[in-house]
Structure formats: C-alpha cells, structure tokens
Amino acid sequence: MALHSSPNLSAPPVTLPPHRPWLVPALILGVWLSLFLLRLWAPFNLLDKDQDLTASYVLDAVANGNWLCPVDDQGEICSKPPLHTWLAGLVALAGGGRVTETALFLPGALALLLVALLAWRWGDRRFGAPAGLFAALALVASPAGAKMVHLARTDPVFTAAVFLAALAAFRAWETGRGWAWFWLAAAAATLTKGPLGVVLGGAGLLAVVWEGRRSGPPTSDTSSDSPAANGPGASSGMVAGIALYLLLTGGWFLLAYGFRGDALLDKMMVRELWGHVATVGADRHTVPGEGLLKPIGHFLLRFLPWSLLALAGFWRVLRRPAAAAGERRLERFLFCQFWAGMLLFSLTSHQRPDLEFPLLPAAALLAGRELRLLAARVAPVRLAWAGALVWLAALSGLGGYYYRVEAATAPVRATAAVAQLARATAERLPPGTVIHYVDALFGLQYYRQELPDRLTVAEAARLLRSPRPVVLAVRRPERFAAALSAGTPAPVPLIVWPLPQGSHTTLVGNAAAAQLWRASMPPNPAAQPGAPGRSDKKKP
C-alpha cells in the first residue's frame, strides 16, 4: 500500500511577542530548576543505584589526585571512562575541594537542561513552534527526567553527548560538512560510557537509505533543502573527525593502560563492555533477546504520558510522512535512531531502564510535534494555565514520593545513618585521629571526605599490635576478630552504630586507642535513641 504524505502538518504556530524571546528558555529553565531543587532538598540517596561508586571515583580524583583512572573504595578500577568523574570533580574543586551532593549531581542535571534546550531549538525550527517547547518539557517533566536531574551516574551526561552527536550527524548529512563535530561529540560519549555512543549517535543515519526511496509525492524543495553530495570536503572532514576521535579516546585509553595495565582491559573491556552484552547474571537474561519487550515497557512507563504521544508520532512517520523534505528527513532520522537503539537494548542481556535515556530526545521531539497538532485548537492562555496546574500537581506528587515514600527506603535511611556516624566520629574521636578502613560502608568515607586504601585483615592485625593508638572501621566486628591471626590483641569496640536490617558499622581500636577513648570520650553512643541504619549495597 502506498504511503501518503502529510501536506499540512503545519498547524498555526503559537508565536511569542517579538520583544520576549527569552520567555520560552526561561520557562524551560524554571521547570528544570524547580525539579532540580525539589530533588536536591529531598533526603539524599547516596547508597542507592550504585551512586556510591560514582562518589568514590570522584573522591579518589579530588582527594587522592587519581584523575586519569580513579578507583572505588574497594580499590577496583572505574567501570566506565572518567569524563563524568572529571566534570563532577571540577565542580567539587570550584566549590572548595569538597565532593558534595551538588558536585555529584550538577553535571547530570546540566546535561538534562542542555538536551532540553537543544530539543526546543531543533523542534521549533523543524516542526514549528511550540513543538520544540513541548519536546523540552517532555524531557524534563517526566519520570525519566525526574530521575536524570538528580542521578550521580554517567547516564544523563551520556545522553547529552549522544544527542549532540545525533544532531551533528543529521546536520552533516544535510550539508555534507561538519563531520568533525559528530566525531567530537562521539568522543565525549565514548569517554563517558564507552563506544556505544558512536552507535547510538549515528543510528539515525539509517534514514539515508529510507530517504533514498523517496516514498511520497514530489516536493518543491530547493537544492539547499536537499542533502549535500559527498565531495572531497566531506571525505576530508570525515577523516579528520575520525582522527580526532581516535586521538581523544585512544589517547586516554593508552595513558590509562600504561597506568593500570591489564586490570584496565579486564574491567572495562571484558567485565563491563562484553559482560553487559552477554554475561548471565542475577539481573540479566539467560539468553540475549529473551527480554525483547522489556526495554519498550521501560520506555512506555518511565516516559509517561509523553511515550503515548511518541508512539502516535512514530505511526505518523510511517503512515503520513511530512511533505517537506527537510521535515521528513528529520522525522525519519529520529525514527531510525530510536528504534535502532531500542532493538539494540532489546537484544542485550543487560537491560537497566536508565540505559534507554539516550533514546528519549528522539521520542520527545516527535511527541512534541504530536502535541503541537493536538493543541492547535486551544487558546495559548488556556494552554499555559493548564500546563502550570498540571506541573504544580506533578511537583506535589513528586514531593510526596521523594520526601515520604523514598525517604523511608533502606538506602536513604542508610545514607542518613552514615552521615550521623561521620559526625559522631568528628565529635568523639580526638583531633587528628586516623581511621583505617577494613570493610566498612563507603558512606563513612564520603562524609569524612577521605578515600585511603582498604586494609587486609593481615595489615589490620599488624596495626593492632602497634603501641600507638589505632582505630579501624569494620562492618562485622565478630567476623573480623575471628579472622585475626593467633596472638593478635583482641580489637576493642569504640563506636557501634546500628544500621538497617540489623547490620552495624563499628569502630574498633587497640588497647592504646581504647585507653585514649575512655579518657576523653563520652559513653558508647550505640544505645542513643533514634540511631538510624542502612542496607547492604545492591547492584542495580
């Protein structure tokens, strides 16, 4: 059956007064800022979703100077390239050198804002105002946006880099120039999360084959609206871009390999890159492709209500493609990028919902165009009031969730617990006391802003024999004491801090530390009322 084009997708645009061009970006900024502050002021969830790993990488870079290839609190090499760590570390240095909650979350939040502003500009220019505004609001005012705005992981920064690469690829397809910008953005994506960024950023170029079929009626487009032919300039630009990509990504990898050796290959290439494709695990499928529909389910639920509009937009691309060549090329580019990425995630064994964040800008742009068509009959003032009321209701609901529901979860209570324990150590241990970490929870190190090497049991045993005061942080003191070699003095509990699910973080010391403790410190605080807790860290 022949496909019919949509000759008149251009419903009357909602125009802003010419003297108020700042109004739309200010609106986007206001929605983003209200969401960011709501999340920032909510109880901290450091010990959830492996965000403590990110914090340990940043702390290792800032406190220990390991910027090239940082490690976590267990001494394990970072699982992803360090661009996100560098950005958070720079924010921490700008704020006085402390790795704060703001330093951890600001790079991801700003990445979300950048994606929203880019979606606004491209959507309005290619699909007509206010399609871009609706696309920007879809990215921010959604369950996925509420997570991205306060997530200490690589996903939001990776999403921004992939979107920049996709826009650069589309522009280069149209003009035949600018391939270096695509490879530069692809390098940023690779240095954030690996070479998947090249695939996701360039997947929309599958539309080149589709557009070549010219399904739909002829158009009166000028030559400037048609994709430029690939000439010598395009070829040289592509070569220069690839060289730039290899210089940036390969240069970092060679330097990191020289610093870490084969451990880097084992962690990033074998356990992370290949392991996420095919390794069987507790949260993964036995056979790649077994969870074929799981990613689309994540998209439908976590991008509501915009995911429903996006589906309508995808259907329109197939059944009623735009008549204007420029608009048709973009809609097909977005369609190919989204569904190629969705197919890729459906076939892999690792199917964490956040992995699909880089696909959301494409869906948001098509959803924004659908909402523009639906809202064409509504007066702008009524639309603005309705949007404001819906957003206030959404903020109220999100506030209730993050301040009441999530605040009662074990990871959030764990974060509060270790924060109180860190304050207790600062108040009750003599100034200058060094804490040596054996297997204690990372949160204590985060709040004390230190990341020393972990001790083995044998190293801890040697310290306990020392005549000088020694303080050790352990999670299971009985198991630790049983593992000590014969003849090692029994560790003396100094602070026993109860945590969720019956576990503890305990500070123990040798006889010299216990004597100093008894002479200068108040009684054991373990029995004080209201001592909070934690749960063991779980992989997402």
Secondary structure, DSSP 8 states (H G I E B T S, - for coil): -----BTT---------TT-TTHHHHHHHHHHHHHHHHHHHS---TTSTTHHHHHHHHHHHHHH---SS-B-TTS-B-SS-SHHHHHHHHHHHHTTS---HHHHHHHHHHHHHHHHHHHHHHHHHHH-TTHHHHHHHHHHSSHHHHHHTT--SSHHHHHHHHHHHHHHHHHHHHHS--HHHHHHHHHHHHHHH-THHHHHHHGGGGHHHHHHT--S------GGGS-----HHHHHHHHHHHHHHHHHHHHHHHHHHHHHTHHHIIIIIIIIIIHHHH---TTS-SSTTTTTTHHHHHHHHHTTTHHHHHHHHHHHHHHS-BSSHHHHHHHHHHHHHHHHHHHHHHHSS---GGGGGGGHHHHHHHHHHHHHHHGGGS-HHHHHHHHHHHHHHHHHHHHHIIIIIGGGSHHHHHHHHHHHHHHHHHHHS-TT--EEESS--HHHHHHHT-------HHHHHHHHT-SS--EEEES-HHHHHHHS-TT----EEEEEEE-GGG-EEEEEE-HHHHHHHHHHS-S-GGGSTT----------
